[in-house]
Amino acid sequence: MLKRIDYDDRQHLVYARGRALPPDVVAAWMAEFARHSPPRRPLMVLDLGSGTGRFSPALADAFGGPVYGVEPSARMRQVAATTAAHPSVNYLQGSAEKIPLPDDHCDLALLYLVIHHIQDLPAAAPEIARVLAPGGRLLIRNAFADRMPDPLWHRWFPRARIIEEELFPTVAEVVDAFATVGLHPVALTSIRHRLAASRADYAARLRLRASSVFDQMAEQEIAEGFAAMDADLAAHPGTGPVEEDCDLLTLAVPLEA
């Protein structure tokens, strides 16, 4: 049984640094999101599980705002307000099961590495559907248990894959949950994503333990994994970027008849 992660405990201290993305990578994600979004502008956007505001300002610039960054962790919101402030972004306390927005308020909702943290997806699905306007889109960027990638760090932390297969839902589980509230899938795409400029940068980020999977591991197991990483990188330092294939699932709210 996996434990629930409290982002107010440790993750808020390291998340922004450990998961930082260069501007060109963020811009590439905005272009990908735009391809699966309603074409009109501006769009009101819900950044659900916005964390430290990694994408919220860029969403406001790309779609014209306003953007509502809804995040249950008080300390993650505090980091966002301090380091990712934007005149068209409002960071709000809330969760997927309780979104502090009116009905039909948003044209687009983004869940970026969030769906596996939702405690009660059957309760969250109608709440997300409630705040999306007719014709709105839901973008879910996540790993799925039936489409697991093969990231470099699993080489050093082999139990991470076992944890993630238990942690992540399947595509069908997500699609079925939202089908009950009328959202239907329109696309499942795979995007090549640059995680780090080099293996050295990748290793430095990994040491921050900004993935919640580390919080499911014992300290000795983590220490052994980093020792294996150091030995591997010493023998095979590499010079190129570290990349990974990432899934983006798009669901749509029907237009009103």
Secondary structure, DSSP 8 states (H G I E B T S, - for coil): ------TTTTHHHHHHHHT---HHHHHHHHHHHHHTS-SSSS--EEEET-TTTSSHHHHHHHH---EEEEES-HHHHHHHHHHS--TTEEEEE-BTTB--S-TT-EEEEEEES-GGG-S-HHHHHHHHHHHEEEEEEEEEEE--TTS----GGGGT-THHHHHHHHHS--HHHHHHHHHTTT-EEEEEEEEEEEEESSHHHHHHHHHTT-SGGGGGS-HHHHHHHHHHHHHHHHH----S-EEEEEEEEEEE-----
